[in-house]
């Protein structure tokens, strides 16, 4: 009996020792060795378990910007930042040549499992697919995201802009001191664009019924569930511990109450989507020629008419949720950030409005702003050089994605002179180069002029808000069209004024942006000036 107790005790001590080794000693030793070997070419960070997240958190509380330390870290020689994340080591490259190497070799990595919601909702979408499955999905979706196809969404985007900003005008007639949530307002446009591009007019109001009986639009529930699943990892230590060790399989056993509650909500989201997909499939099965241009119909058409089709219901739903996640918050933030800067730089705002009016006035001699906007064409958007530069400068200063999703190395390899071990995490920090004073003079200043004579195709590895290489952002053209359209519509209808009452805090959550975005006011403009 005593022997059994000793063995049990020995086993527990051994497990604790292994845990401490993996969590503390192993990452610390590796980081120290890297520092010794690479000297000032690498900057290392170690905080037990939390790694770089501790830096984000400290910078947020002390400097009101989660990534302030990256903005201030630049030195000539730095090629990578290295840190621990749980029991793993992450190398985050900043040297443009090494950034290029990482992104030109996507097959050497798989994307790391993100939170419960992300994995459950779109773990099978293009965002997380790998190898042949990713190639097939990218080819399929690539057709619809082709520049020439994306042009066709302009009337839809204009219609949604009109609707959303008309609602703002109505609210302003009741309260002209209305604080405007710059990002949230833009997200009303971007979420509806993705929704309608995917489902067409198949479904108007996809709503989820919650356990308490209340109803919530799927778009809102999706965003909230993803946020809550990240918050769960902060609050629920058991969930965090399981996640750090078992990744996407962590919720399959010993489920905590928090995990179960989020899982129930995620299941409800997927079931609602499935109903829509099934209904439409039944309709198209009778007559596939009725398929429209939207994503759902294109998927179903392939499923019904192509005997070799590998598309299934799960892939369709995961891709709707994946595109919604990838395209809504990101594009909303880019445009919301631009509005914030325009409120703080009235001269640039004035020039931007003049550009819009001057270009749209060429279409007709109409001076009424809503008529001008109704005639906006794709060519007009392409000629809006200042508006384009304002969006690029906003993406440079506050990029919605400061890096790519961390990748897991699937075998040992070298990136430049840096040795990567199988299982290490690898990423690339866009924010480092985009705030580097050697590349951008006065990098903290909002100066769209710096882009005015730079062709979009000239952007190199120092400006990569949409990532780069074969797995770059498939939706970047759509995002820019939406952003330009929203800015044109807003500049025609409103003066954008700053709200100095609200402190500006830049926080890294699922994406990077303002903690509170009630940073501007709109003042209705007269129709003819
Ligand atoms: C300003 C807006 C946007 C920004 C800053 C942005 C940024 C990014 C970045 C950095 C990646 C690479 C992620 C990684 O490899 O880990 C990415 C990928 C992706 N984005 Fe975007 N994105 C934006 C808008 C959109 C839109 C509007 C859509 C579609 C509706 C979209 C769909 C996607 C998809 C599907 C991928 C995965 C591509 C693949 O793995 O092949 N994005 N985006």
Boltz pocket constraint, residues with backbone or C-beta under 6 A from the ligand:
constraints:
  - pocket:
      binder: B
      contacts: [[A, 126], [A, 127], [A, 128], [A, 138], [A, 194], [A, 322], [A, 323], [A, 324], [A, 326], [A, 327], [A, 328], [A, 330], [A, 331], [A, 334], [A, 399], [A, 400], [A, 401], [A, 403], [A, 404], [A, 405], [A, 406], [A, 464], [A, 465], [A, 466], [A, 467], [A, 470], [A, 471], [A, 472], [A, 473], [A, 474], [A, 475], [A, 476], [A, 478], [A, 479]]
      max_distance: 6.0
